[in-house]
């Protein structure tokens, strides 16, 4: 925690105090839509929840560079390559941006990175699936980034100020990513029969993992209710998943490809699409580290971290030299 300029409540938190009066006053601030800032008093459980969520979000951005980076040298045109390169760079920036937001809660970036590299920290299960064809890059932009936007736009109103402000820029860039992916799908679906079949195959493989991105059903979500009470989240997992399905099915109809769900049907009474049951066992297996690419993703991340050690050491040595010169 930052220590300069703390009010009495912040000093109480540093001392470990968490009285019913503190908790009641904190919840009143939340209910009044006040933003909680880094130097404000907050319950330890609120801080831990934010550290877990923001760091996992940052990890997802960093690991999420890998499936698309796999296609940087194989994009079908120079234009597509430049666009994809810009997108991967955006994802790296999002990760660094979010690590900075998490650091305001008193956790070091080094610790967060160490937790990711050791496998202790989680990231979005979606990034443990392989990108087999160029159509997968379109599906990731259209479906994965589309689901991310559905999740992240409400975070712009998160009760924790640094996270909410970080998400404004992230969401603007994710909107570009979603349009980039849909543009790829449009081109494929308007191309040859083989290209359209490629787009259909990508949809078949990415649709269900995209629905899993919203997390477990509300009844089985350990954190959702409390996060909503604290206004870290604004909608439940199932509400966001339903919004995503309702928005995405008409887009598939426009493309002329079919959702891989025989149970999908529009309910005129509710105004929503009802859809089939998600394979939650697959979700749990991937989260537990047994997905198609879990080991590969962490091995690559560890290799990149180790290969870059000399850069970090050189930067540290330079910083220490400059500090010594300034002191002299």
N, C-alpha and C positions, 0 to 999 in steps of 0.2 A: 504494500500500500504506500501511496505517497504520504509524506509526513508534514510537508509545509502547508500552512494555511488551513489545517483541519479544524473543523468546529468541534465542540465538546462531544457531540455524538460520534464523530470520527475517532476521537481520542478514546472514548469508551469502547469502541469496536477494537482498537488496537490492544486495549487491556483485556479483551475477551468478554466484555459485558454484552448481554443480549436479553434485556428485560422485556416483559410483556408491554410496557409502555413504549419501548423502542419499536417493537414489532407493530404495534397498533399505529404509531405515528408514521412508520414506513409505509404500511398498507394504505393509509389515508393519502399519502403522496401519490402512490400508484393509482388509486381510484380517481384522484383529481387530475390525472394525465400529466403529472409533473415528470420531467426527465430526471433520472438518477445519474449523477456524475461520479467520476472516479474518486473524488475526495469526500463524497457523501457517505454517511453511515448506511450500511446495508446488512441484512442478515447473512450469516456465513453460507447458508444453504443457497441463497440467491446468487452470491458470488461464485460458488462452486458450479451452480447450474450454468451460469454464463461462461465460465472458463471452459467447461465441458463442451458447450454448444459452439462457442466461437472458435475454439481450437480445432474441433472436428470439422467445422466449416472451412477453416484455413487449410487443414490437411487435405480435404477433399479437392480444393482448388489445385493444390500442388500435385497430388497423385493424379488428378484428372487431366493433367497435361500429357500423361503417357499414352493413353489410347489414341489421342489425336496426333501426338508427335510421331507416332508410328507411321503416319501417312504424309509427313512433310516432304519427303523426297519422292513420293509416288503420286502426288496430286496430279490430276489429268491435264492441267494447264498452268502456265505461269501465274495467271490471275488467281486461280484457285489456291495455288501455293502461297501467294502473298497474303491472301485473306486468311488462310488457315494459320500461317505464321503469326499474323497479328492477333488472332484469337488466342493462340497458345501463350503469347506474351501477356495478353490480358489476364489469363488465368494465373500466371505467375504473380502479376501485380496484385490481383485479388487476394492471393494467399498472404503476401507480405503485408498488405493493408489490414487484413483480419488478424494476423499475428500482432500487429501494433495495437489493435483494439483490445485484444486479450491481455496484452502486457499492462494496460491501465488497471487491470484487476489484481496486479501484484504477482503474476506468474511470468517467469522469464521465457524468452523465445527459445533459449537453449534447452530448457526443460521440456517445452512443448515438442521441439524437434526430436529430442532424445526419446520421448514417449512414442512418437510416430515411428522412428527407426527401429525401436525394440518390439513394435507390434502391440504395445500396451494401449495406445490411443487408437480410436476407430476413425474411419472416414466413410464417406457414402458408399454403400454396397455396389452401386451402379458401375463404379470404375474398375470392378474386378471382372468385367466381361470383355472379351476380345473384340477388336475391330478387324473383321475378316475381309471386307470389301470397301470400296470408296463410298458406297451407299451408307455404310455405318457412320461415316462422318456426317452425312446429312441427317441420319436418324438421331445422332447424339445432339446436334444443334436443335433439331425440331422437337424431339421428345425430352431428352435429358435437360437441356437448357430451358425448354418450355416448362418442365416440372419445377426446375430450380427457380424460375421467375415467379411461378405460382406460390412457392414457399417463401421467397425472399422479399417480394413487394410489401407484405405486411410487416416484415422486419424493419422497414423504414420508419415504422411507428413503435418500435420496441421501446420499452420503458427505460432501457439503459442507453444513455445519450451517445457515447462513443460508438457503440454498435449500430445504432439507428443511423447516425450520420455516415458511417462507412458504407452502409448498404445503399445509400442514394446513388453513389457513383457505380457501385457494383451492378445494381439493377439496370442502369442505363446501358452498360456495356453488355450485360447478359441479353438484353433485348435485341441488340445487334447480332449476337451469336445465334439466337433463335431464328432470326430472319435469314441469316446465312445458311443455316441448316435446312430450312424450309425451301430456300431457293435451289439448293442442291437436289432436294427431292422433286421439286417441280421440273427441273431439267431432265432428271432421270425418267420421270413418269411421262414426259412429252417426247422422250427419245425412242429408241428401238424397243421391241418387245423384250429383248434380253435385258436392257437397262431398267425397264419397268419391273421385270421379275426380280432384279437385284434390289430395287427399292422395296418391293413387297417382302422379300426375304429379310431385309434389315428391320422392317416394321415388325415382322413376326418374332424376331429375336429380341428386340429392344422394348416392346410394348409392356410386357409384364414386369421386367426389372424397373422400368420407369414408374410404374404404379407403386412398386415397393419403396421408391425413394421417399415417399411421404411418411414412412415409418409404420409401425404396427397399427392394427385397428385400435380405436379409442379405448375399447374395453381392456386391451392388453398393453397399453402404453403407460409406462411407469412415471414419466415426467410430464406428460401433456397437460393434465389438469392443473398442476401447480404452476407450470410455466404460463398458462393462460391467466391464472389468478394474479400472477405478478406482471402480466401484460408483456412478457418476453415474446410470447406467441399471441396472435390475435384470432387464429382459427385452429380447430382441432385437425388432427391428421386426416380423418375421414372427410371432413368438410373440404379441405384442400384437394384431396384426391378426387372427390366428386366434381369440383370446379374444373380440374384438369381434364377429366374425361369429357365433361360437357363441352369444353372448348376445343378439344383435339379431334373428336370423332367427325365433326363437320369438315375439318381440314383434310382428314383422310378421304372423305367423300369427294372433296374438291380434287384431290390428287388422283382419284380413281383406283385407290387400293383399299384393301379390306382389313379391318381390325381382326386379329387372331383370337376372336372370342365369340363362340356360338351363342352365348347367353346374352350378348349385348343387344339391348332393345331400348327404344325411347318410350318412356312412361308419360303419356299425355297428362295424367292426373297430377303428377309431381313436377312435370316440366324438366325432368332429369333423365339421363341414361342410366339404366341399371346394367350391371356387368357381372361377370362370373367371379368365382372365388379365387383369390390370389393363393399361390402356393407358398404358404408361410414357412414351410419346412425348408424350401430352397433359400428363402430370405435369411433364416436363422443360420443355415449352413455357410452362406457367404459371409455373414457378419462374424461368424466364429472363425473365419480364416480359411474355409474350405471351398471357396469359389474357384472358377476356372483360372483366374490370374492373380489370386491373392499373393502367392509366394513370389511370382515374377515382379509384381508391382513393388513390393518391399525390397527385393533384391536390387532392383534398378535404383530405387531411391537411396539405399544404403551405398551403392557404388558411386552414385553422383556425389553424395555427401563426402565420402572418403576421397574421391578424386579432387574435390575442391578444397581439401584441407589446407593446401599450400597457400591458396588465396586468402583464406581467413587468417592464417598465421602471418602472412605478409602484411595484411591490413592492420592486425593487432600490433605488430612490431612497429609499423609506421606511426600508428596512433600513440604508442608509448614514447617513441622518439620525439614526436611533436610536442607531447606533454612535457617531456623533460626539457626541451628547448625553451618552451614557454615559462617553465618554472625557473630556469637559469636566467 
